[in-house]
Structure formats: C-alpha cells, structure tokens
Amino acid sequence: MTMNKYTKKIYFKKEEIKDVGPSVDSDDIEQRIAARRLRIKNRQEMLGADTLTTTTKEQSHQVGLGRAQIEQSNQRIAKLIRDGDSFVTNIRVACDARENLKRAEDHELNQIRVQNLEDDATNSLDLFNKITEQWDIVQESELVDETRELLEKQKKLCTDLITEKNKLINELNLEVKAKDDHYVRELKKRTEDIDLLAERMESQIKAMQRAYREEILAIENAFLEQREKLTNEQNTEWEMLMKEIKQKQINYLKQHEEQVFEFEKELNDLRTKYSEEYNALKISLGSEVETLESHLQKLKSTYQLNLEKLEYNFQVLKRRDEENTVIKSNQKRKITRLQDNLNNLHIKSVKQEKQYSAENEQLTEDYKKRMENYRDLQKKAKLFLDNDRKNFHDIWIMNEETLKKSANRLLDAYRIITEQQLGLTWNPPDTTFMCNTGPLVGSLDQIVCKPPAVVAMELALQTDRRRIHSPQDHTVENAVPTSLKEVSPEIVKEFLQLLCYEPEFLIEEKMKRLLKPLGQEEELLLRLDTILTVLGVQTEEDLDDLFTYFIKQNKYVSWKNRPIHGRQQQHQQLVHSDDKSHSRYAPSTMTEESTQLLPTSSSKLDSTHSSRDSSNEANETVSSGQGK
C-alpha cells in the first residue's frame, strides 16, 4: 500500500490558512452555500434597519412611548445578537466544513485501504493454496534430493509470503504514524479556533453589555415622558368623571323614592290576597288529613298480618337450614374419604411409574449391551470375511495359471484330433474369460439387496417419479396392479399405514416400548420391518405379492373407497388403542422432512441385513474351510 496524493494532502500538510468564516472561493460546496446565505442575511438586515425607525415612530403613537422604545430596543438587541452569533458561528461553520472535507477524504482513503487489504488477502490466499498444494507433492516424493528441492521451494514461497505481510505491516505503521502527526496538528488548529472563539465571545459580551446599558437608559427616559403625559390626561378625565357621577346620584335618589311608594302599595294588595288563599287551603288540608288517618289504620292492620306470615316463613327456613347443615357435614365427610382414596391411588401410580421407569432403564441398558455385542460380532465377522477372501484370492491366483496351461494343452489336443483324425474344420471356442485374472465377482446390484421395508418407504416418499402406463391402464379402470410401482405414492402410503398399525398383535410389548422414544419416521420404518420379517417378506417380489393379495381380497379397496371423515375417525381410534398398549400412532401423511430421515433409517436396516448376511457367509466359509 503506497501513499497517494490524498494521503499526503491530509497527513503531510505543513501550513494552514487561518479560518475567518465560510468563503465563496472555497473548494467545498457546503462552505460556499453557507457564505452566500450569510451575505444575503447581512444585506436584508441592513435594508431592514432603515425601515425600522419609520415603523417605530408610527407605532409609538398607538402603543406608547415606553412600549415602542422596548420594541425598538428588542429589535436592536436581536440584530446585535444575530450579528454576534454569525460572527461567532463562522468559526464553527468553517470547522464543520473542514471536518466534512476530512471525513470525505478519510472515507476515500479507507476504501482504498480496504481494497488494498482485500487484494493482498486474495494474493496471500492464492499463495497459501499454492503452498498447501505443494505439500502434497512433497509428501508423495520418495527421492531425498527431490524432497530437499521441493522443501527449498516451499521455504522460498513462505519467505515471500512473510515478506509481503511485513511490507503491508510497515505501510500500515507508516500510515498510523502519519495519522498521529495529523492528529497533533489538528489539535493545535482546534486550540487556535477555541482561542479565537473565546476572544470573539468576550468582545460580543462587552458589546452586548454596552448595548443593554444604552437601551435601558432610553427605555427609562421614554417611560418617564410617557408617565408625565398620562398624568395630565388622567387628571382632566377624572374631573369630568366626578361631575357626571354627582349628577347620576341625584337622579337615582329621585327614582328610588318613586319606586318605594309603588312597592308599598303592591305589598298591601298581595297581603290581602294571600290571607284569603291561606284560609281556603287550610280547610282542604284538614279534610285530607282525616282521609289519610283512616288509610293509615288499614295499613297497620295489613302490616300486622304480613308480620305473622314472615315469622312463620322464618321458622320454616330455619328448620330447612338445619337440615342443609346436616347434609353438608355428610358431604364433607364423603369428600374427605374420597380424597384419601385419591391420595392412595396417586401414591400407587407414583410407585408404578418408578417401577416402570426402572424397568425401562434396565431394558435400555440391556439393549445397549446387546448392541455393543452385536457390533463386536460385526467386526469379528468382517475380519473373518476379509481373511477368507484374501486366502481364497491367493489360492485362486495360485491355481489359475496351472488351469490355464492345462486348458491350452487340451485345446491344442482337441484341435489336432479334429483336424488330423476327424478331418473337420476347427472352430475354436470362446476363451475370452481366460483373460480375467482373479476370482469372478458379480455386480453390485446382484450382491447388495435392500430390505423390502426400505423399498416400500422409498416408493411411498417418491412423489415425483415418472411411471409409464400402457394404453390399457387408462381404459381399464378395474385392472388389478401387480406391483407397488404401478400405483400412486398416496396409495402406497395408506397401504403401509394399514400394514403398520392394523396387525398390532405381531409386535411384542417390549418392542413397542423400545419404539416409543424413537422419532416418527424411524418408528414407522422399524414397525414395517418387524411386521414384514414376521410375515416372511424378504424381497421386493414378496412385498408386491402381499400388496396384490390385499387388492384381490378387497381389503385395501374398501379402505380406499371409504370417505375421508371415516378414515380420520379410524385413525383417532387407532391412536387411543395404541396409547393403551404403550405405543404411538404415526400420522397418515408424511411431510417432506421425513425424506431426510429415510436414508439414515434405511442405512440402519441395510447395515442390519448386510451384517446378518455377512455373518451367515462367514459361518459358511468357516465351515467349508473346516470341511476341507
């Protein structure tokens, strides 16, 4: 990585111009825009200062001399504050512009640095891959000189790689040192800016103090003048107001005397009217009181009768409450007895769960031990097979040359007898098989055979396979299929579900408990393999015959023609029955995730069957070797 012009411009700048604010001649666009805005703002303030005096004079007559002077002072002080702020903030604007320029240049330098580091990383990776590839050649070489030359080349390549890395580190150290120098210069520049800012702020504070003193004196004089003027105006107004109030009080007294005479006359008329109405109302209320007293006597008799009825009802309810108390106590005793029974049953269930868990752990340990024994047997069988195969191959090679020589002599004798003794034309037989060396071995498809359970699961999960149907398959709807490959994967799935969960009696209880902690797909595959093993199905042809038998006996057809709701109910019944027998029921549909687990389960079954076949073959070879 080399220092370009941008790096030198930032890190090795010796002298800088003292900032006096944004300039229109600057290289930065933002700084030029800020300078133009400040120039427009100052021009507008200068134009506004001329119109300020005229507007204040007009408003002084409406608002008052004091308020007008306050507004005028506020405007002058605001203008002074704006000028001072612009004078002080010019330094900050310049610093921001310089910082933005530095950040842009730093960003560009960072991009260049990252690009150089990526290029160096790719080159180093290529060189490292080349070195690692050469190590394989070094390990394969057998000559000492060649190995030494290859090691020298490897050493040179490693030295070149380390040199490149050291060069890169030195360049980065140089750049860090230059960055430190630039940081020191930047601190000095910031210190100068801060000193200049403090100086401008002090001058601004002094100017503001002087302006505040002048404006306070002007405001005080304006308020004194306004107070004298207002005092004279209010004195004249007060004299006129007192004369008007005196005349109004005289008129009010005359009107009051007239109203008092009228009110006394109306009061006498109302007194006579209300006395007559009072006498009539008293007579009517007396008659109403007599009627209400008679009604009160009737209500008292009714109240006494209701009181006797309520007393009788209270006695009845009290007797019923006593009976309910007795019944409640009996129910409480019954509840306590049932609670004791429940606690005893809970204790028994806990004991049975502990017993079942201990039994499950014991069975799990037995299963692990047997699996370890089974793996040991597999290893031993594999060793026996390898030894027998090696011995067989050695014996075969030893006797093959002798047999070939004997066969060639027999062919020569046969040719001589045919041509000389019989006088017939000699037709040599096919002897291409004699070109083979070693024992004959069949193809992989003839040796390895998948279990029928794995084949059936592959057919059930093979949703995208292409089947070739003859024209008769499309015309004849009731044709009986002879293989699982001739039907859709959905039918194969339902057939396997029926085959796994209908014959529950073929699976032992221990096997069910062992299948319970397994996953859904592994449980289904092991169930299918167990049932097919019990039924004697060992090949794919046997599985096709079993499927054809189900079709002919109308067992599977009735299942297929059954409505979906009925099949779901039967699935639920199978789930409940399977829970009672400590086993689980797999769902009727298999997701795409089961295809990922099928190879592992099928490999387990393949390994199981192959181990069985290999152990049988090993026993046969051992017995044949002992017989020889």
Protein Blocks (a to p, Z undefined) as FASTA:
>chain_A
ZZdfklmmmmmcfbdcddebjcfkbmbfklmmmmmmmmmmmmmmmmmmmmmmmmmmmmmm
mnomklmmmmmmmmmmmmmmmmmmmmmmmmmmmmmmmmmmmmmmmmmmmmmmmmmmmmmm
mmmmmmmmmmmmmmmmmmmpmbfklmmmmmmmmmmmmmmmmmmmmmmmmmmmmmmmmmmm
mmmmmmmmmmmmmmmmmmmmmmmmmmmmmmmmmmmmmmmmmmmmmmmmmmmmmmmmmmmm
mmmmmmmmmmmmmmmmmmmmmmmmmmmmmmmmmmmmmmmmmmmmmmmmmmmmmmmmmmmm
mmmmmmmmmmmmmmmmmmmmmmmmmmmmmmmmmmmmmmmmmmmmmmmmmmmmmmmmmmmm
mmmmmmmmmmmmmmmmmmmmmmmmmmmmmmmmmmmmmmmmmmmmmmmmmmmmmmmmmmmm
nopacddddfklmmpgcjddddfklmpccdfklmmmmmmmmmmbccdddfklmmmmmbcc
fbfklpcfklmmmmmmmmmmmmmmlpcfklmmmmmmpcfklmmmmmmmmmmmmnopabfk
lmmmmmmmmmmnommmmmmmpcfklmmmmmmmmmmmmmmnopacddfbdcfklmmmmmmm
mmmmmmmmmmmmmmmmmmmmmmmmmmZZ
